C-alpha cells in the first residue's frame, strides 16, 4: 500500500463505538489514506452484540472487497458475528476481484480463515479502526502498535523490521520458549475460540506444513484445554511445523495447559508474543511465510512474495 490508496471501513462483527470509530478514521487519514465507510458500518439491531443485520454487514464487506478503487478493507472491531456472514458472501465474485488487504483480529479470525480457504490471499492480523490502541486519545495511538501497523501496511522500516517491495517482515519477540527449535512455514490461525468454532465447517482450519498462531482473551485454562483438545482431535494440528503463541489476556496462567496439550506435538513453540488482545498489539501477516526461532524467542512474519502482493 501507499499514501493516496483508498481504504474501506466495514463492521462485520460487533457494533463499534461511534466516538472511537470517528477517531480511528481520522488516524488513517493522517497516514495519507483515503477512507470510505461502509453504508451499514455504524448500524445497530435487535441483537445488541451485532453491528446491524447479517445481510447488510455481508453486503458492506463484499462491496468493499469487490470495489476496484479500494486497496484495503479494515474491520472496525471484533466481538462476535463474522462467522454468520460466511454463507452470505459471493465467494466467486470476491475471487474475481483479486487480492487486497483485509485487516482485523479477534472475531475477524473467522474471515481470515475463510479468506485463506476461499480466496487464497494473505490477510493482516492487527488492530482495528475503532479499537482504543489505534483510535487513542489526544496523545495519539499506542506507539508500538501504530508503528507495527504502519510497517505492515507500507513497508516502512523501524527497529527490528525490514521492508521489501511487497510487504514487511517484522521480528516479534516473545518472552518464553515452551519447546526448542526452529521452524519455517506459512503462518495461519488467530483467536483460539474462533478456530475451535470453525471445526466441522467447510472453513475448518488446518496447520499442515505451516506455523500455527494462537491467542485468546478472557478464557479460563480449562476452556483453553477444551478448545485445544477439540482442534487436536479434529486433526487441525496434523503436520504442523511450529507454534507461535500470542497474548492471553485475562486467561489466568495458560502456560501449563498450553505446554501440556501442545508440547507432545514435538515442534518448536514460542510464547508471549505481543500479538492479540494485549498492548502493544503487533501486526502479522497470515497466509504468508514465517520463521520461528526459539534461540531468539521470536517469530519473523509478514514475508509476502511478489505473486501474493499482486
C-alpha positions as CSV (number, residue, x, y, z in Angstrom):
1,X,0.0,0.0,0.0
2,X,1.0,3.6,-0.4
3,X,-0.3,7.1,0.5
4,X,-3.3,8.0,-1.5
5,X,-4.8,4.5,-1.5
6,X,-8.4,4.0,-0.6
7,X,-9.4,2.1,2.5
8,X,-12.9,0.9,3.2
9,X,-14.1,0.5,6.8
10,X,-16.7,-2.1,7.5
11,X,-18.3,-3.7,10.6
12,X,-18.7,-7.5,10.0
13,X,-18.9,-8.3,13.7
14,X,-19.9,-6.3,16.8
15,X,-21.0,-2.6,16.9
16,X,-18.3,-0.1,17.2
17,X,-18.2,3.0,19.4
18,X,-19.1,5.9,17.2
19,X,-16.5,8.1,19.0
20,X,-13.7,5.6,18.6
21,X,-14.8,4.9,15.0
22,X,-14.6,8.6,14.1
23,X,-11.2,9.0,15.8
24,X,-9.8,5.9,14.1
25,X,-10.9,7.1,10.7
26,X,-9.0,10.4,11.4
27,X,-5.9,8.4,12.3
28,X,-6.0,6.6,9.0
29,X,-6.5,9.8,7.1
30,X,-3.4,11.2,8.8
31,X,-1.5,8.4,7.2
32,X,-2.4,9.8,3.8
33,X,-5.1,7.2,3.1
34,X,-8.5,8.0,1.6
35,X,-11.2,6.5,3.8
36,X,-14.6,5.4,2.8
37,X,-17.1,4.0,5.3
38,X,-19.5,1.1,4.6
39,X,-23.1,2.3,4.5
40,X,-24.0,0.0,7.4
41,X,-20.8,0.3,9.4
42,X,-22.5,2.0,12.4
43,X,-25.8,0.2,12.2
44,X,-27.4,-1.4,15.3
45,X,-30.1,-4.1,15.5
46,X,-32.2,-6.1,17.9
47,X,-29.3,-8.4,18.9
48,X,-27.1,-5.8,20.6
49,X,-23.9,-7.7,20.0
50,X,-24.2,-7.4,16.2
51,X,-23.4,-4.4,14.1
52,X,-26.6,-4.5,12.0
53,X,-28.3,-7.2,10.1
54,X,-26.3,-10.1,8.7
55,X,-27.2,-9.3,5.1
56,X,-26.2,-5.6,5.5
57,X,-22.9,-6.5,7.1
58,X,-22.1,-9.0,4.4
59,X,-23.1,-6.6,1.7
60,X,-20.8,-3.9,3.0
61,X,-17.9,-6.4,3.2
62,X,-18.4,-7.8,-0.3
63,X,-19.0,-4.4,-1.9
64,X,-15.8,-3.1,-0.4
65,X,-13.7,-6.1,-1.4
66,X,-15.1,-6.1,-5.0
67,X,-14.6,-2.3,-5.4
68,X,-11.6,-1.8,-7.7
69,X,-11.0,1.6,-6.2
70,X,-10.4,0.0,-2.7
71,X,-7.0,-1.2,-1.8
72,X,-7.7,-2.5,1.7
73,X,-10.7,-3.4,3.8
74,X,-10.3,-2.6,7.5
75,X,-12.7,-4.0,10.1
76,X,-13.9,-1.6,12.8
77,X,-13.9,-4.0,15.7
78,X,-14.3,-7.7,16.7
79,X,-16.7,-9.0,19.3
80,X,-18.9,-11.6,17.5
81,X,-20.7,-12.0,14.2
82,X,-18.3,-12.5,11.4
83,X,-18.9,-16.3,11.1
84,X,-22.6,-15.5,10.4
85,X,-21.6,-13.9,7.1
86,X,-19.7,-16.7,5.6
87,X,-22.7,-18.3,3.9
88,X,-23.9,-15.0,2.6
89,X,-20.8,-13.9,0.7
90,X,-20.4,-14.5,-3.1
91,X,-17.0,-16.1,-3.0
92,X,-16.8,-16.3,-6.8
93,X,-17.3,-12.5,-7.2
94,X,-14.8,-11.8,-4.4
95,X,-12.3,-14.2,-6.0
96,X,-12.6,-12.3,-9.3
97,X,-11.9,-9.1,-7.5
98,X,-8.3,-10.2,-6.9
99,X,-6.1,-9.8,-3.8
100,X,-6.1,-6.8,-1.5
101,X,-5.6,-6.2,2.3
102,X,-8.0,-7.4,4.9
103,X,-7.2,-6.1,8.4
104,X,-8.7,-7.3,11.7
105,X,-8.3,-9.6,14.7
106,X,-10.2,-11.4,17.4
107,X,-13.6,-12.4,15.8
108,X,-12.2,-11.5,12.4
109,X,-10.3,-14.8,12.7
110,X,-13.4,-16.3,11.0
111,X,-12.8,-14.1,8.0
112,X,-9.0,-14.7,8.0
113,X,-9.6,-18.4,7.8
114,X,-12.4,-18.3,5.3
115,X,-10.4,-15.9,3.0
116,X,-7.5,-18.3,3.1
117,X,-9.7,-21.2,2.1
118,X,-11.9,-19.4,-0.5
119,X,-9.5,-16.8,-1.9
120,X,-6.0,-18.0,-1.1
121,X,-4.9,-14.5,-0.1
122,X,-2.7,-13.3,2.8
123,X,-4.6,-11.3,5.4
124,X,-3.3,-8.9,8.1
125,X,-3.9,-9.8,11.8
126,X,-3.8,-6.5,13.6
127,X,-5.6,-3.7,15.4
128,X,-8.9,-2.5,14.2
129,X,-10.1,1.0,13.4
130,X,-12.3,1.6,16.4
131,X,-10.0,-0.1,19.0
132,X,-8.5,2.1,21.6
133,X,-5.0,1.2,20.6
134,X,-5.5,2.8,17.2
135,X,-8.1,5.5,17.9
136,X,-6.2,6.6,21.0
137,X,-6.9,9.9,22.7
138,X,-5.4,13.4,22.4
139,X,-1.9,11.9,22.9
140,X,-2.5,9.6,19.8
141,X,-2.5,5.9,19.3
142,X,-0.3,3.4,21.2
143,X,3.1,4.0,19.6
144,X,4.4,0.4,19.2
145,X,1.0,-0.8,17.9
146,X,0.8,2.1,15.5
147,X,4.4,1.7,14.2
148,X,3.9,-2.1,13.6
149,X,0.7,-1.4,11.7
150,X,2.4,1.3,9.6
151,X,5.3,-1.1,8.9
152,X,3.0,-3.9,7.8
153,X,0.9,-1.7,5.5
154,X,3.6,0.5,3.9
155,X,6.8,-1.4,4.3
156,X,8.4,1.3,6.3
157,X,11.3,0.3,8.4
158,X,11.9,0.8,12.0
159,X,13.7,-1.1,14.7
160,X,13.5,-4.8,14.0
161,X,11.5,-4.5,10.8
162,X,12.9,-4.9,7.3
163,X,11.0,-3.6,4.3
164,X,10.6,-5.3,1.0
165,X,8.9,-4.3,-2.2
166,X,5.9,-6.4,-1.4
167,X,5.5,-6.2,2.3
168,X,7.4,-6.2,5.6
169,X,9.0,-8.8,7.7
170,X,8.7,-7.9,11.4
171,X,10.5,-9.9,14.0
172,X,8.2,-10.1,17.0
173,X,9.8,-11.0,20.3
174,X,8.2,-13.4,22.8
175,X,9.1,-13.9,26.4
176,X,9.4,-17.7,26.8
177,X,10.0,-20.9,25.0
178,X,7.8,-23.9,25.6
179,X,9.7,-26.2,23.2
180,X,13.0,-25.5,21.5
181,X,13.9,-25.5,17.8
182,X,13.5,-23.6,14.5
183,X,10.6,-23.9,12.0
184,X,9.6,-22.2,8.8
185,X,6.1,-22.3,7.2
186,X,3.1,-20.3,6.3
187,X,1.6,-18.7,9.3
188,X,-2.2,-19.2,10.0
189,X,-4.6,-19.2,12.9
190,X,-5.7,-16.4,15.2
191,X,-8.2,-16.4,18.0
192,X,-8.4,-19.9,19.6
193,X,-12.1,-19.7,20.3
194,X,-13.0,-18.8,16.7
195,X,-10.7,-21.5,15.3
196,X,-12.4,-24.1,17.5
197,X,-15.9,-22.9,16.5
198,X,-15.0,-23.5,12.8
199,X,-14.3,-27.2,13.3
200,X,-16.7,-29.3,11.2
201,X,-17.4,-26.5,8.8
202,X,-16.1,-26.1,5.2
203,X,-13.7,-23.5,6.6
204,X,-12.2,-25.8,9.2
205,X,-8.6,-24.6,9.8
206,X,-5.5,-26.7,9.0
207,X,-1.9,-26.1,10.2
208,X,-0.5,-28.8,8.0
209,X,3.0,-27.8,6.8
210,X,2.8,-24.4,8.5
211,X,3.1,-22.4,11.7
212,X,0.1,-22.1,14.0
213,X,-0.5,-18.8,15.6
214,X,-2.9,-18.8,18.6
215,X,-4.2,-16.2,21.1
216,X,-7.3,-15.5,23.2
217,X,-8.8,-13.3,25.9
218,X,-10.9,-14.0,28.9
219,X,-10.7,-17.8,28.8
220,X,-10.0,-19.9,31.8
221,X,-7.3,-22.5,31.4
222,X,-9.8,-25.4,31.4
223,X,-11.6,-23.8,28.5
224,X,-8.3,-23.4,26.6
225,X,-7.7,-27.1,27.3
226,X,-11.1,-27.9,25.9
227,X,-10.6,-25.9,22.7
228,X,-7.1,-27.2,22.1
229,X,-8.4,-30.8,22.6
230,X,-11.1,-30.2,20.1
231,X,-8.6,-28.9,17.5
232,X,-6.2,-31.8,18.2
233,X,-9.0,-34.4,17.9
234,X,-10.2,-32.8,14.6
235,X,-6.7,-33.2,13.1
236,X,-6.2,-29.4,12.8
237,X,-2.6,-29.7,14.1
238,X,-1.6,-32.7,11.9
239,X,1.6,-31.8,10.1
240,X,2.2,-28.5,12.0
241,X,5.8,-27.4,11.9
242,X,5.8,-24.9,14.8
243,X,3.6,-22.9,17.1
244,X,3.6,-19.2,17.9
245,X,1.6,-18.1,21.0
246,X,0.4,-14.5,21.3
247,X,-1.3,-12.8,24.2
248,X,-3.6,-14.5,26.7
249,X,-5.2,-11.5,28.4
250,X,-7.4,-12.4,31.5
251,X,-6.7,-16.1,31.0
252,X,-5.1,-16.8,34.3
253,X,-1.9,-18.8,33.9
254,X,-2.5,-20.6,30.5
255,X,1.1,-21.9,30.1
256,X,0.8,-25.2,31.9
257,X,-2.1,-26.3,29.8
258,X,-0.6,-24.9,26.6
259,X,2.6,-26.9,27.3
260,X,0.6,-30.0,28.2
261,X,-1.6,-30.0,25.1
262,X,0.9,-28.7,22.5
263,X,4.2,-30.0,23.8
264,X,3.6,-33.6,22.7
265,X,3.4,-32.4,19.1
266,X,7.2,-32.2,19.2
267,X,7.5,-28.9,17.4
268,X,9.1,-25.6,18.4
269,X,6.9,-23.3,20.4
270,X,7.5,-19.7,21.2
271,X,5.1,-17.8,23.6
272,X,4.4,-14.4,25.0
273,X,4.4,-12.7,21.6
274,X,2.7,-9.2,21.8
275,X,0.1,-10.2,19.2
276,X,-3.6,-10.5,20.0
277,X,-5.6,-8.6,22.6
278,X,-2.9,-7.1,24.7
279,X,-1.0,-3.8,24.5
280,X,1.0,-3.4,22.4
281,X,-0.6,-5.3,19.6
282,X,1.8,-6.1,16.8
283,X,0.5,-6.8,13.3
284,X,1.4,-10.0,11.5
285,X,0.5,-11.4,8.1
286,X,-1.4,-14.6,8.0
287,X,-1.1,-16.8,4.8
288,X,2.5,-15.6,4.4
289,X,5.9,-17.2,5.3
290,X,7.0,-17.0,8.9
291,X,10.0,-18.3,10.8
292,X,10.1,-19.4,14.5
293,X,13.5,-19.2,16.2
294,X,13.5,-20.3,19.8
295,X,17.1,-19.1,20.4
296,X,15.9,-15.6,19.9
297,X,12.4,-16.4,21.1
298,X,10.9,-14.8,18.1
299,X,8.5,-15.0,15.2
300,X,9.6,-13.4,11.9
301,X,6.5,-13.0,9.9
302,X,4.8,-11.0,7.2
303,X,7.0,-12.0,4.3
304,X,4.8,-11.9,1.2
305,X,6.3,-12.8,-2.1
306,X,5.7,-10.8,-5.3
307,X,2.9,-13.1,-6.5
308,X,1.0,-12.7,-3.3
309,X,1.4,-9.0,-3.3
310,X,-0.1,-8.5,-6.7
